[in-house]
């Protein structure tokens, strides 16, 4: 008798199923929007041209110093 009582479950009302499906769909849409926003933000943050456009002076100064360093080392080797 216990087995038959344990197997019997009350049926889930159809409106509860529709509400759950609607909630899942809303959650899926919010997640898709959040992922799209995150992808856009990551693309913006990792785009090297954007970094240079926002702070050109440090990048050009670094490139100049790197050029001096490479040029001075190359010049010393050629003079030997």
Secondary structure, DSSP 8 states (H G I E B T S, - for coil): -HHHHHH------HHHHHHHHHHHHHHHHHHHHHHHHHHHHHHHHH-HHHHHHH-HHHHHHHHHHHHHHHHHHHHHHHH-
